[in-house]
Amino acid sequence: MKRILFGMVGAALAWSIGSAHADELVLGGDDVVKISVYGNPDLAVDTRVSESGFITMPLVGQVGVAGLSTAAAETKIASMLQRGGFVKNPQVNLLITALTSQQVSVLGQVNRAGRYPIDGPRRRPGSGRVARDHEPRLRDPDGTDRAL
């Protein structure tokens, strides 16, 4: 019985940690976002954050979102809609559909070196998976490389 209880508590804790991560994502240039305002389908937008960090929303115009978390961007858009008198009590939902502003560079002797967007949780050990397999090599004293 204790195992089941500890398992349930562990699962709930893992779920809460995973869901808290979404609010920590910071928006930047070239990120693609989907914004919706509850009860106002005409205000729904699928857009890309400009290099200067702005998006364009109906009625309010340009909104600076670069450097903001998703929750902070939702709050900012909601306050602009309310202050402008466009929506009485806006409930804004912002979903990042492509997080391309934050990338990792994979270099060295890997099959696919390059820059890759970070799509999931930011853990450095997992970054190597994006470059696929690597071939371990050994450098001889004379300077030549050979596969292990």
Secondary structure by P-SEA (a helix, b strand, c coil): caaaaaaaaaaaaaaaaaaaaaaaccccccbbbbbbcccccccccccccccccccccccccccccccccaaaaaaaaaaaaaaaccccccbbbbbbcccccbbbbbbcccccccccccccccccccccccccbbbbbbbccccccccc
